[in-house]
């Protein structure tokens, strides 16, 4: 597995990726152009998918052909995308803002100290992207007996927007391996399910007036208080909702409704004309988005008429839960390699919720600790980074260079 060309070391590639400020509100073009050029120079085929008027890019690169086709006949609403054996390594290039005041170094410059690599994205998840890109670059075409693909998305941190765009717009001209490993920082443990995250906005309108003559106005904030009370009561009722996957989320086995931000009013001497509540709802695998929407609409519908007529509900983003079938090849093979019996479950959302809508079977596995991400002085231990390289090489050989007895998709009953 050397690719026949001089490549950057894993550390050098991580250093280069960290140097790009790919905060989610910024374009991802420069970083993706670099990565595409790097992989093309190694002889990989590269496909780009752009959106947001070209500001954002999803990248798919690969080796090996997709002639080992897999039928989609077992899938409800089977996608038109052609699936095959092999493996997709998937990561995201965007990072959360690095605005915390207590960074000990430039967040976009990789720093090595105390046997760790520090830098924004080192854990989540440019470390994995660097390792996955080099595993692809170093794999010779003749070694890829089954297709190996690298998918790198944008805008994962803002609700898997890039993955959604990929899932809804991939034209299927190139077969995609059904088995997908998303390299979120799981400390190289296997995770086959995670919660989803819906973002909604409730807007309450009132009528502005001078606070000295309040009878001429209607306070949007006071009516928002009625809404908050109703949503708080709904959140308490939602704690009784369970699914077959609840046992795997022992610390929080139910959906959660969180009123995350409130904004309203313009001055203390003006009756507020408008108030906005931004909500986050985390659903478990097996709970459709419509469940939360119906419950919220029902609660809003029971508000006093004076409040109800002033309330509007808007969906901002929907990042679905992910559930990988227990009998999926990616779950069986990884569990066997890791000798892991326990089912891994994550309380956060990833690109997997949207990618599975293509018929892909997604699992999470990557180096680093999620507790080290989304904070000042984000870092990954060098030992974990190096272990990730070894593990990915083993995984690539297993999925793309050896015989795997394919799972029969025609008659298998979905299991949780």
C-alpha angles and dihedrals in degrees: 000000000000105000091222093260139089108264136182116263116253090256093049092050092048090049090052094048093048089053090068113085097224097165105161095252091056130076116271095203099104095050093044092047089053093048092046092050091047092053095041090054087057091054098258122143111241132198123189127204116191132193140163090058091306096308094112130048137193114199130204120185131172158157130218129039127271099231093128095085124192121204120236094209093118094056124095109232088007111214121239090235113113112236129202143171121275129068143290118206106201132192141148128244098205125093137195119260116285096214099125110126097222101067109138093208142011103301091216095053118077111235126189119210138133090017092298138104112232125199141101108287095015090121101021096064130298088092090066093041090055092049094045093047092052093047087055094043092050096046111099117226092242090053092058096082085162124032120278116197135182117206117190118182136190129225099027091137092058096053108302090285093155093050090049090051090049093049094047098042109031104123095210096232089135121048114243122217108245094222113080130182114197109201102220112153102271096146086254092298121134117253118183102177140035141174124260129234126219121189119205137170128214116197121198118194127202135161123269121234139152109278089232088066102036093159088073093059142053118225111230089192093056090052089046087058089060089050092049091052091052093048092047089054090048092052089054091052092048090064088077093059115103138174134193087267096054093096089065092057096056096162093053111009096171140061118275131213113201125188095213106175139011126196126176147132131036106225139002092247095053126078102239115254098192140025128182127199119195114205134195121200121191113200128190124237107280094034112106123216089245089066093064094040092051092049093049093046090049091052092047090047090059094055119114109277093245089061100032094060090056097052130092127180123211131184110224102176140346120204105179127220117261126228124177114201111250088231095049114125092237092054096044095047096044093046089051093048093046094039086229118157101170119088111243118219129180126206093213132073129246141176088280094085091065099034091057088061087072089061092261120145108225133194131174121236128146144132123270136042122278087218088068093055131084093029141092114284093021109193148165125214113249090227091056091046091052092044088053090056092052093045093050092050089053092047094049091051091049098049101033107025106037139055114269118185101237119235114245106244097185102075107015115123114222111252130196 
